[in-house]
Amino acid sequence: MSDESGHQLPNFSYPGLDHADLVEWVERFYGEYFFRPRVAWRIVKKAMFDRQDRKRLYKEAREYLALRSKRKKFVAATKNARQSATAAVSGD
């Protein structure tokens, strides 16, 4: 499932966690895994010798970084909306 902006959203929910929280944690997992030196080196090393693979990885990296940016904006906007709604209800 995705929202109107194309963000993939989880199909389930947990008490106390909304979609933005889950998207934020998924993004944190991807960032902590794929940006580890060992994993990054393994990807770069594989692409060094294969031109087709290098082109594919470059394209995928660009797409992933663009998606990562959109996810971060989605999470920030959702949190800001949540804070605004909380402030309006509490009268601040």
Gaussian input, Z-matrix of N, CA and C with variables (Angstrom, degrees):
# hf/3-21g

backbone

0 1
 N
 C     1     B1
 C     2     B2     1     A1
 N     3     B3     2     A2     1     D1
 C     4     B4     3     A3     2     D2
 C     5     B5     4     A4     3     D3
 N     6     B6     5     A5     4     D4
 C     7     B7     6     A6     5     D5
 C     8     B8     7     A7     6     D6
 N     9     B9     8     A8     7     D7
 C    10    B10     9     A9     8     D8
 C    11    B11    10    A10     9     D9
 N    12    B12    11    A11    10    D10
 C    13    B13    12    A12    11    D11
 C    14    B14    13    A13    12    D12
 N    15    B15    14    A14    13    D13
 C    16    B16    15    A15    14    D14
 C    17    B17    16    A16    15    D15
 N    18    B18    17    A17    16    D16
 C    19    B19    18    A18    17    D17
 C    20    B20    19    A19    18    D18
 N    21    B21    20    A20    19    D19
 C    22    B22    21    A21    20    D20
 C    23    B23    22    A22    21    D21
 N    24    B24    23    A23    22    D22
 C    25    B25    24    A24    23    D23
 C    26    B26    25    A25    24    D24
 N    27    B27    26    A26    25    D25
 C    28    B28    27    A27    26    D26
 C    29    B29    28    A28    27    D27
 N    30    B30    29    A29    28    D28
 C    31    B31    30    A30    29    D29
 C    32    B32    31    A31    30    D30
 N    33    B33    32    A32    31    D31
 C    34    B34    33    A33    32    D32
 C    35    B35    34    A34    33    D33
 N    36    B36    35    A35    34    D34
 C    37    B37    36    A36    35    D35
 C    38    B38    37    A37    36    D36
 N    39    B39    38    A38    37    D37
 C    40    B40    39    A39    38    D38
 C    41    B41    40    A40    39    D39
 N    42    B42    41    A41    40    D40
 C    43    B43    42    A42    41    D41
 C    44    B44    43    A43    42    D42
 N    45    B45    44    A44    43    D43
 C    46    B46    45    A45    44    D44
 C    47    B47    46    A46    45    D45
 N    48    B48    47    A47    46    D46
 C    49    B49    48    A48    47    D47
 C    50    B50    49    A49    48    D48
 N    51    B51    50    A50    49    D49
 C    52    B52    51    A51    50    D50
 C    53    B53    52    A52    51    D51
 N    54    B54    53    A53    52    D52
 C    55    B55    54    A54    53    D53
 C    56    B56    55    A55    54    D54
 N    57    B57    56    A56    55    D55
 C    58    B58    57    A57    56    D56
 C    59    B59    58    A58    57    D57
 N    60    B60    59    A59    58    D58
 C    61    B61    60    A60    59    D59
 C    62    B62    61    A61    60    D60
 N    63    B63    62    A62    61    D61
 C    64    B64    63    A63    62    D62
 C    65    B65    64    A64    63    D63
 N    66    B66    65    A65    64    D64
 C    67    B67    66    A66    65    D65
 C    68    B68    67    A67    66    D66
 N    69    B69    68    A68    67    D67
 C    70    B70    69    A69    68    D68
 C    71    B71    70    A70    69    D69
 N    72    B72    71    A71    70    D70
 C    73    B73    72    A72    71    D71
 C    74    B74    73    A73    72    D72
 N    75    B75    74    A74    73    D73
 C    76    B76    75    A75    74    D74
 C    77    B77    76    A76    75    D75
 N    78    B78    77    A77    76    D76
 C    79    B79    78    A78    77    D77
 C    80    B80    79    A79    78    D78
 N    81    B81    80    A80    79    D79
 C    82    B82    81    A81    80    D80
 C    83    B83    82    A82    81    D81
 N    84    B84    83    A83    82    D82
 C    85    B85    84    A84    83    D83
 C    86    B86    85    A85    84    D84
 N    87    B87    86    A86    85    D85
 C    88    B88    87    A87    86    D86
 C    89    B89    88    A88    87    D87
 N    90    B90    89    A89    88    D88
 C    91    B91    90    A90    89    D89
 C    92    B92    91    A91    90    D90
 N    93    B93    92    A92    91    D91
 C    94    B94    93    A93    92    D92
 C    95    B95    94    A94    93    D93
 N    96    B96    95    A95    94    D94
 C    97    B97    96    A96    95    D95
 C    98    B98    97    A97    96    D96
 N    99    B99    98    A98    97    D97
 C   100   B100    99    A99    98    D98
 C   101   B101   100   A100    99    D99
 N   102   B102   101   A101   100   D100
 C   103   B103   102   A102   101   D101
 C   104   B104   103   A103   102   D102
 N   105   B105   104   A104   103   D103
 C   106   B106   105   A105   104   D104
 C   107   B107   106   A106   105   D105
 N   108   B108   107   A107   106   D106
 C   109   B109   108   A108   107   D107
 C   110   B110   109   A109   108   D108
 N   111   B111   110   A110   109   D109
 C   112   B112   111   A111   110   D110
 C   113   B113   112   A112   111   D111
 N   114   B114   113   A113   112   D112
 C   115   B115   114   A114   113   D113
 C   116   B116   115   A115   114   D114
 N   117   B117   116   A116   115   D115
 C   118   B118   117   A117   116   D116
 C   119   B119   118   A118   117   D117
 N   120   B120   119   A119   118   D118
 C   121   B121   120   A120   119   D119
 C   122   B122   121   A121   120   D120
 N   123   B123   122   A122   121   D121
 C   124   B124   123   A123   122   D122
 C   125   B125   124   A124   123   D123
 N   126   B126   125   A125   124   D124
 C   127   B127   126   A126   125   D125
 C   128   B128   127   A127   126   D126
 N   129   B129   128   A128   127   D127
 C   130   B130   129   A129   128   D128
 C   131   B131   130   A130   129   D129
 N   132   B132   131   A131   130   D130
 C   133   B133   132   A132   131   D131
 C   134   B134   133   A133   132   D132
 N   135   B135   134   A134   133   D133
 C   136   B136   135   A135   134   D134
 C   137   B137   136   A136   135   D135
 N   138   B138   137   A137   136   D136
 C   139   B139   138   A138   137   D137
 C   140   B140   139   A139   138   D138
 N   141   B141   140   A140   139   D139
 C   142   B142   141   A141   140   D140
 C   143   B143   142   A142   141   D141
 N   144   B144   143   A143   142   D142
 C   145   B145   144   A144   143   D143
 C   146   B146   145   A145   144   D144
 N   147   B147   146   A146   145   D145
 C   148   B148   147   A147   146   D146
 C   149   B149   148   A148   147   D147
 N   150   B150   149   A149   148   D148
 C   151   B151   150   A150   149   D149
 C   152   B152   151   A151   150   D150
 N   153   B153   152   A152   151   D151
 C   154   B154   153   A153   152   D152
 C   155   B155   154   A154   153   D153
 N   156   B156   155   A155   154   D154
 C   157   B157   156   A156   155   D155
 C   158   B158   157   A157   156   D156
 N   159   B159   158   A158   157   D157
 C   160   B160   159   A159   158   D158
 C   161   B161   160   A160   159   D159
 N   162   B162   161   A161   160   D160
 C   163   B163   162   A162   161   D161
 C   164   B164   163   A163   162   D162
 N   165   B165   164   A164   163   D163
 C   166   B166   165   A165   164   D164
 C   167   B167   166   A166   165   D165
 N   168   B168   167   A167   166   D166
 C   169   B169   168   A168   167   D167
 C   170   B170   169   A169   168   D168
 N   171   B171   170   A170   169   D169
 C   172   B172   171   A171   170   D170
 C   173   B173   172   A172   171   D171
 N   174   B174   173   A173   172   D172
 C   175   B175   174   A174   173   D173
 C   176   B176   175   A175   174   D174
 N   177   B177   176   A176   175   D175
 C   178   B178   177   A177   176   D176
 C   179   B179   178   A178   177   D177
 N   180   B180   179   A179   178   D178
 C   181   B181   180   A180   179   D179
 C   182   B182   181   A181   180   D180
 N   183   B183   182   A182   181   D181
 C   184   B184   183   A183   182   D182
 C   185   B185   184   A184   183   D183
 N   186   B186   185   A185   184   D184
 C   187   B187   186   A186   185   D185
 C   188   B188   187   A187   186   D186
 N   189   B189   188   A188   187   D187
 C   190   B190   189   A189   188   D188
 C   191   B191   190   A190   189   D189
 N   192   B192   191   A191   190   D190
 C   193   B193   192   A192   191   D191
 C   194   B194   193   A193   192   D192
 N   195   B195   194   A194   193   D193
 C   196   B196   195   A195   194   D194
 C   197   B197   196   A196   195   D195
 N   198   B198   197   A197   196   D196
 C   199   B199   198   A198   197   D197
 C   200   B200   199   A199   198   D198
 N   201   B201   200   A200   199   D199
 C   202   B202   201   A201   200   D200
 C   203   B203   202   A202   201   D201
 N   204   B204   203   A203   202   D202
 C   205   B205   204   A204   203   D203
 C   206   B206   205   A205   204   D204
 N   207   B207   206   A206   205   D205
 C   208   B208   207   A207   206   D206
 C   209   B209   208   A208   207   D207
 N   210   B210   209   A209   208   D208
 C   211   B211   210   A210   209   D209
 C   212   B212   211   A211   210   D210
 N   213   B213   212   A212   211   D211
 C   214   B214   213   A213   212   D212
 C   215   B215   214   A214   213   D213
 N   216   B216   215   A215   214   D214
 C   217   B217   216   A216   215   D215
 C   218   B218   217   A217   216   D216
 N   219   B219   218   A218   217   D217
 C   220   B220   219   A219   218   D218
 C   221   B221   220   A220   219   D219
 N   222   B222   221   A221   220   D220
 C   223   B223   222   A222   221   D221
 C   224   B224   223   A223   222   D222
 N   225   B225   224   A224   223   D223
 C   226   B226   225   A225   224   D224
 C   227   B227   226   A226   225   D225
 N   228   B228   227   A227   226   D226
 C   229   B229   228   A228   227   D227
 C   230   B230   229   A229   228   D228
 N   231   B231   230   A230   229   D229
 C   232   B232   231   A231   230   D230
 C   233   B233   232   A232   231   D231
 N   234   B234   233   A233   232   D232
 C   235   B235   234   A234   233   D233
 C   236   B236   235   A235   234   D234
 N   237   B237   236   A236   235   D235
 C   238   B238   237   A237   236   D236
 C   239   B239   238   A238   237   D237
 N   240   B240   239   A239   238   D238
 C   241   B241   240   A240   239   D239
 C   242   B242   241   A241   240   D240
 N   243   B243   242   A242   241   D241
 C   244   B244   243   A243   242   D242
 C   245   B245   244   A244   243   D243
 N   246   B246   245   A245   244   D244
 C   247   B247   246   A246   245   D245
 C   248   B248   247   A247   246   D246
 N   249   B249   248   A248   247   D247
 C   250   B250   249   A249   248   D248
 C   251   B251   250   A250   249   D249
 N   252   B252   251   A251   250   D250
 C   253   B253   252   A252   251   D251
 C   254   B254   253   A253   252   D252
 N   255   B255   254   A254   253   D253
 C   256   B256   255   A255   254   D254
 C   257   B257   256   A256   255   D255
 N   258   B258   257   A257   256   D256
 C   259   B259   258   A258   257   D257
 C   260   B260   259   A259   258   D258
 N   261   B261   260   A260   259   D259
 C   262   B262   261   A261   260   D260
 C   263   B263   262   A262   261   D261
 N   264   B264   263   A263   262   D262
 C   265   B265   264   A264   263   D263
 C   266   B266   265   A265   264   D264
 N   267   B267   266   A266   265   D265
 C   268   B268   267   A267   266   D266
 C   269   B269   268   A268   267   D267
 N   270   B270   269   A269   268   D268
 C   271   B271   270   A270   269   D269
 C   272   B272   271   A271   270   D270
 N   273   B273   272   A272   271   D271
 C   274   B274   273   A273   272   D272
 C   275   B275   274   A274   273   D273

   B1=1.4523
   B2=1.5209
   B3=1.3031
   B4=1.4515
   B5=1.5195
   B6=1.3259
   B7=1.4533
   B8=1.5224
   B9=1.3224
   B10=1.4572
   B11=1.5254
   B12=1.3340
   B13=1.4630
   B14=1.5226
   B15=1.3359
   B16=1.4504
   B17=1.5121
   B18=1.3276
   B19=1.4625
   B20=1.5184
   B21=1.3098
   B22=1.4592
   B23=1.5184
   B24=1.3182
   B25=1.4588
   B26=1.5217
   B27=1.3170
   B28=1.4613
   B29=1.5291
   B30=1.3156
   B31=1.4627
   B32=1.5184
   B33=1.2817
   B34=1.4522
   B35=1.5197
   B36=1.3118
   B37=1.4624
   B38=1.5192
   B39=1.2937
   B40=1.4540
   B41=1.5166
   B42=1.3192
   B43=1.4620
   B44=1.5297
   B45=1.3023
   B46=1.4629
   B47=1.5137
   B48=1.3331
   B49=1.4667
   B50=1.5204
   B51=1.3251
   B52=1.4599
   B53=1.5204
   B54=1.3276
   B55=1.4599
   B56=1.5250
   B57=1.3219
   B58=1.4703
   B59=1.5301
   B60=1.3191
   B61=1.4665
   B62=1.5272
   B63=1.3284
   B64=1.4607
   B65=1.5225
   B66=1.3377
   B67=1.4620
   B68=1.5254
   B69=1.3310
   B70=1.4593
   B71=1.5348
   B72=1.3245
   B73=1.4591
   B74=1.5232
   B75=1.3380
   B76=1.4720
   B77=1.5210
   B78=1.3283
   B79=1.4626
   B80=1.5280
   B81=1.3165
   B82=1.4684
   B83=1.5319
   B84=1.3374
   B85=1.4571
   B86=1.5237
   B87=1.3374
   B88=1.4703
   B89=1.5191
   B90=1.3162
   B91=1.4624
   B92=1.5201
   B93=1.3194
   B94=1.4617
   B95=1.5253
   B96=1.3207
   B97=1.4598
   B98=1.5295
   B99=1.3153
   B100=1.4581
   B101=1.5281
   B102=1.3143
   B103=1.4527
   B104=1.5246
   B105=1.3299
   B106=1.4639
   B107=1.5215
   B108=1.3211
   B109=1.4663
   B110=1.5305
   B111=1.3136
   B112=1.4673
   B113=1.5300
   B114=1.3159
   B115=1.4600
   B116=1.5264
   B117=1.3212
   B118=1.4741
   B119=1.5241
   B120=1.3304
   B121=1.4621
   B122=1.5254
   B123=1.3443
   B124=1.4602
   B125=1.5314
   B126=1.3088
   B127=1.4648
   B128=1.5236
   B129=1.3321
   B130=1.4693
   B131=1.5267
   B132=1.3163
   B133=1.4663
   B134=1.5293
   B135=1.3041
   B136=1.4615
   B137=1.5317
   B138=1.3096
   B139=1.4697
   B140=1.5242
   B141=1.3229
   B142=1.4604
   B143=1.5214
   B144=1.3086
   B145=1.4558
   B146=1.5267
   B147=1.3027
   B148=1.4568
   B149=1.5233
   B150=1.3189
   B151=1.4689
   B152=1.5273
   B153=1.3265
   B154=1.4621
   B155=1.5258
   B156=1.3111
   B157=1.4559
   B158=1.5294
   B159=1.3234
   B160=1.4676
   B161=1.5289
   B162=1.3380
   B163=1.4617
   B164=1.5292
   B165=1.3294
   B166=1.4644
   B167=1.5166
   B168=1.3290
   B169=1.4597
   B170=1.5235
   B171=1.3377
   B172=1.4614
   B173=1.5304
   B174=1.3274
   B175=1.4681
   B176=1.5298
   B177=1.3187
   B178=1.4635
   B179=1.5191
   B180=1.3246
   B181=1.4649
   B182=1.5229
   B183=1.3336
   B184=1.4696
   B185=1.5281
   B186=1.3311
   B187=1.4625
   B188=1.5259
   B189=1.3363
   B190=1.4627
   B191=1.5222
   B192=1.3327
   B193=1.4648
   B194=1.5267
   B195=1.3241
   B196=1.4683
   B197=1.5294
   B198=1.3367
   B199=1.4589
   B200=1.5217
   B201=1.3203
   B202=1.4659
   B203=1.5190
   B204=1.3149
   B205=1.4560
   B206=1.5265
   B207=1.3279
   B208=1.4683
   B209=1.5198
   B210=1.3318
   B211=1.4650
   B212=1.5201
   B213=1.3323
   B214=1.4663
   B215=1.5205
   B216=1.3290
   B217=1.4659
   B218=1.5244
   B219=1.3358
   B220=1.4614
   B221=1.5223
   B222=1.3237
   B223=1.4617
   B224=1.5282
   B225=1.3280
   B226=1.4706
   B227=1.5215
   B228=1.3205
   B229=1.4696
   B230=1.5234
   B231=1.3289
   B232=1.4622
   B233=1.5182
   B234=1.3268
   B235=1.4647
   B236=1.5260
   B237=1.3399
   B238=1.4634
   B239=1.5244
   B240=1.3282
   B241=1.4603
   B242=1.5241
   B243=1.3192
   B244=1.4711
   B245=1.5253
   B246=1.3404
   B247=1.4673
   B248=1.5172
   B249=1.3296
   B250=1.4608
   B251=1.5152
   B252=1.3369
   B253=1.4639
   B254=1.5253
   B255=1.3151
   B256=1.4569
   B257=1.5207
   B258=1.3184
   B259=1.4631
   B260=1.5256
   B261=1.3334
   B262=1.4671
   B263=1.5098
   B264=1.3385
   B265=1.4559
   B266=1.5199
   B267=1.3372
   B268=1.4655
   B269=1.5278
   B270=1.3380
   B271=1.4561
   B272=1.5085
   B273=1.3126
   B274=1.4613
   B275=1.4931
   A1=108.99
   A2=115.57
   A3=119.52
   A4=109.06
   A5=115.63
   A6=120.01
   A7=110.01
   A8=117.00
   A9=120.95
   A10=112.99
   A11=118.39
   A12=122.36
   A13=112.69
   A14=117.08
   A15=120.70
   A16=114.37
   A17=117.97
   A18=120.46
   A19=109.46
   A20=115.43
   A21=119.29
   A22=107.70
   A23=115.71
   A24=121.02
   A25=109.59
   A26=116.60
   A27=119.62
   A28=110.59
   A29=116.76
   A30=121.94
   A31=112.29
   A32=118.06
   A33=121.62
   A34=108.87
   A35=115.64
   A36=119.40
   A37=108.82
   A38=113.55
   A39=121.57
   A40=107.86
   A41=117.88
   A42=118.94
   A43=110.12
   A44=115.92
   A45=120.60
   A46=114.47
   A47=118.88
   A48=122.53
   A49=108.90
   A50=116.25
   A51=118.37
   A52=109.38
   A53=116.29
   A54=121.05
   A55=112.03
   A56=117.15
   A57=120.12
   A58=110.84
   A59=117.07
   A60=120.12
   A61=110.54
   A62=116.98
   A63=120.27
   A64=111.43
   A65=117.28
   A66=120.53
   A67=109.68
   A68=116.80
   A69=121.01
   A70=111.25
   A71=117.73
   A72=120.75
   A73=112.15
   A74=117.04
   A75=119.51
   A76=109.22
   A77=116.89
   A78=120.73
   A79=110.85
   A80=116.38
   A81=119.96
   A82=110.63
   A83=116.67
   A84=120.58
   A85=110.83
   A86=116.64
   A87=119.87
   A88=110.84
   A89=116.73
   A90=120.36
   A91=112.22
   A92=116.18
   A93=119.25
   A94=112.35
   A95=117.68
   A96=119.51
   A97=111.75
   A98=117.01
   A99=120.47
   A100=114.07
   A101=118.50
   A102=119.80
   A103=112.53
   A104=116.74
   A105=120.30
   A106=107.53
   A107=117.79
   A108=119.88
   A109=113.70
   A110=118.31
   A111=120.97
   A112=110.67
   A113=117.58
   A114=121.20
   A115=110.27
   A116=116.79
   A117=120.20
   A118=110.00
   A119=117.61
   A120=120.90
   A121=111.19
   A122=116.72
   A123=120.57
   A124=110.21
   A125=117.45
   A126=121.53
   A127=110.49
   A128=116.85
   A129=121.10
   A130=110.46
   A131=116.71
   A132=121.04
   A133=111.04
   A134=116.73
   A135=121.03
   A136=110.28
   A137=116.92
   A138=121.17
   A139=113.01
   A140=117.93
   A141=120.57
   A142=112.43
   A143=117.87
   A144=121.08
   A145=114.50
   A146=117.57
   A147=120.59
   A148=109.28
   A149=116.08
   A150=120.69
   A151=111.33
   A152=117.78
   A153=121.09
   A154=110.43
   A155=115.95
   A156=120.25
   A157=110.31
   A158=116.21
   A159=121.02
   A160=110.44
   A161=116.52
   A162=120.69
   A163=111.06
   A164=115.76
   A165=120.47
   A166=110.82
   A167=116.98
   A168=120.82
   A169=111.81
   A170=116.82
   A171=120.18
   A172=110.37
   A173=115.64
   A174=120.32
   A175=110.42
   A176=116.88
   A177=120.70
   A178=111.64
   A179=117.46
   A180=120.88
   A181=110.63
   A182=116.94
   A183=120.47
   A184=110.71
   A185=116.06
   A186=120.30
   A187=111.22
   A188=116.41
   A189=119.77
   A190=111.38
   A191=117.36
   A192=119.52
   A193=111.33
   A194=117.79
   A195=120.32
   A196=110.26
   A197=117.06
   A198=120.97
   A199=110.73
   A200=116.60
   A201=120.99
   A202=110.77
   A203=117.07
   A204=121.61
   A205=111.10
   A206=116.77
   A207=120.66
   A208=111.26
   A209=116.89
   A210=119.97
   A211=111.06
   A212=116.58
   A213=119.74
   A214=110.90
   A215=117.52
   A216=121.01
   A217=110.96
   A218=116.98
   A219=121.63
   A220=110.74
   A221=116.53
   A222=120.81
   A223=110.00
   A224=117.53
   A225=120.88
   A226=110.92
   A227=117.70
   A228=120.52
   A229=111.06
   A230=116.86
   A231=120.47
   A232=111.02
   A233=116.90
   A234=120.21
   A235=110.98
   A236=116.95
   A237=120.08
   A238=111.00
   A239=117.27
   A240=121.16
   A241=110.38
   A242=116.40
   A243=120.70
   A244=110.50
   A245=117.31
   A246=120.95
   A247=111.22
   A248=117.38
   A249=121.02
   A250=111.02
   A251=115.81
   A252=119.84
   A253=110.95
   A254=117.36
   A255=121.89
   A256=110.38
   A257=116.73
   A258=120.80
   A259=111.28
   A260=116.92
   A261=120.50
   A262=111.37
   A263=116.72
   A264=120.60
   A265=110.82
   A266=116.60
   A267=119.44
   A268=111.70
   A269=116.62
   A270=119.34
   A271=114.93
   A272=118.41
   A273=121.12
   A274=111.89
   D1=147.68
   D2=176.56
   D3=-140.57
   D4=157.14
   D5=178.32
   D6=-85.55
   D7=-174.04
   D8=-177.32
   D9=-65.51
   D10=-19.60
   D11=178.26
   D12=-91.14
   D13=-3.06
   D14=179.25
   D15=92.22
   D16=7.16
   D17=177.73
   D18=-74.70
   D19=132.52
   D20=175.56
   D21=-73.97
   D22=128.82
   D23=-178.91
   D24=-116.17
   D25=146.86
   D26=178.10
   D27=-65.49
   D28=148.77
   D29=178.48
   D30=-87.45
   D31=0.88
   D32=-176.72
   D33=-131.48
   D34=169.84
   D35=177.88
   D36=-144.00
   D37=157.13
   D38=176.58
   D39=-120.48
   D40=147.77
   D41=177.30
   D42=-59.31
   D43=130.04
   D44=177.93
   D45=87.90
   D46=-6.29
   D47=178.28
   D48=-123.42
   D49=126.05
   D50=175.16
   D51=-98.88
   D52=-177.45
   D53=-177.44
   D54=-59.08
   D55=-39.42
   D56=-178.67
   D57=-63.10
   D58=-39.49
   D59=178.67
   D60=-63.41
   D61=-43.38
   D62=179.96
   D63=-66.45
   D64=-41.51
   D65=177.66
   D66=-62.40
   D67=-40.96
   D68=179.47
   D69=-61.68
   D70=-42.06
   D71=-179.47
   D72=-70.98
   D73=-35.89
   D74=175.59
   D75=-63.63
   D76=-44.66
   D77=179.66
   D78=-63.28
   D79=-38.35
   D80=177.83
   D81=-63.05
   D82=-42.20
   D83=177.52
   D84=-59.81
   D85=-50.45
   D86=-179.59
   D87=-58.89
   D88=-44.06
   D89=-179.47
   D90=-63.15
   D91=-44.73
   D92=-178.89
   D93=-70.31
   D94=-27.54
   D95=179.35
   D96=-83.28
   D97=-57.33
   D98=-171.56
   D99=-74.35
   D100=-20.04
   D101=-179.93
   D102=-98.79
   D103=14.68
   D104=172.33
   D105=-73.88
   D106=143.75
   D107=-178.21
   D108=-55.59
   D109=-41.63
   D110=-177.00
   D111=-64.10
   D112=-45.50
   D113=-178.97
   D114=-68.41
   D115=-44.90
   D116=179.59
   D117=-60.09
   D118=-43.94
   D119=-179.81
   D120=-63.12
   D121=-41.02
   D122=179.72
   D123=-61.15
   D124=-40.90
   D125=179.84
   D126=-68.28
   D127=-45.94
   D128=-178.86
   D129=-65.44
   D130=-43.01
   D131=-179.32
   D132=-60.67
   D133=-41.24
   D134=179.45
   D135=-64.90
   D136=-38.00
   D137=-176.10
   D138=-79.03
   D139=-16.98
   D140=-176.82
   D141=-61.70
   D142=-33.90
   D143=-171.01
   D144=-102.65
   D145=-7.00
   D146=-176.45
   D147=-125.56
   D148=109.73
   D149=-175.26
   D150=-62.02
   D151=-43.75
   D152=179.58
   D153=-61.75
   D154=-43.08
   D155=179.34
   D156=-64.54
   D157=-39.07
   D158=179.61
   D159=-62.20
   D160=-44.61
   D161=178.91
   D162=-63.10
   D163=-42.40
   D164=179.60
   D165=-64.17
   D166=-46.42
   D167=-179.35
   D168=-64.61
   D169=-37.76
   D170=177.63
   D171=-61.80
   D172=-45.31
   D173=179.13
   D174=-63.06
   D175=-46.01
   D176=179.74
   D177=-63.66
   D178=-38.42
   D179=178.94
   D180=-64.09
   D181=-43.86
   D182=177.64
   D183=-60.29
   D184=-46.35
   D185=-179.78
   D186=-63.42
   D187=-42.03
   D188=-179.89
   D189=-64.61
   D190=-44.06
   D191=-179.58
   D192=-65.74
   D193=-34.81
   D194=175.55
   D195=-66.44
   D196=-43.35
   D197=177.83
   D198=-63.81
   D199=-41.07
   D200=178.67
   D201=-59.84
   D202=-42.06
   D203=177.80
   D204=-62.77
   D205=-43.67
   D206=178.67
   D207=-63.98
   D208=-40.94
   D209=178.47
   D210=-62.05
   D211=-43.35
   D212=-179.97
   D213=-63.31
   D214=-39.97
   D215=177.18
   D216=-65.68
   D217=-40.45
   D218=177.66
   D219=-60.55
   D220=-46.83
   D221=-179.35
   D222=-63.63
   D223=-44.70
   D224=-179.92
   D225=-63.44
   D226=-43.94
   D227=-179.71
   D228=-64.57
   D229=-41.16
   D230=179.48
   D231=-65.30
   D232=-41.37
   D233=178.90
   D234=-66.87
   D235=-40.12
   D236=177.58
   D237=-63.19
   D238=-42.15
   D239=178.11
   D240=-63.59
   D241=-40.53
   D242=179.07
   D243=-64.47
   D244=-42.93
   D245=178.82
   D246=-65.84
   D247=-39.41
   D248=178.16
   D249=-63.80
   D250=-42.34
   D251=179.02
   D252=-65.26
   D253=-40.07
   D254=178.33
   D255=-65.31
   D256=-41.45
   D257=179.23
   D258=-66.47
   D259=-37.86
   D260=179.22
   D261=-67.14
   D262=-38.10
   D263=179.97
   D264=-69.99
   D265=-38.81
   D266=-177.36
   D267=-81.19
   D268=-10.52
   D269=176.13
   D270=87.77
   D271=14.58
   D272=179.45
   D273=-80.93

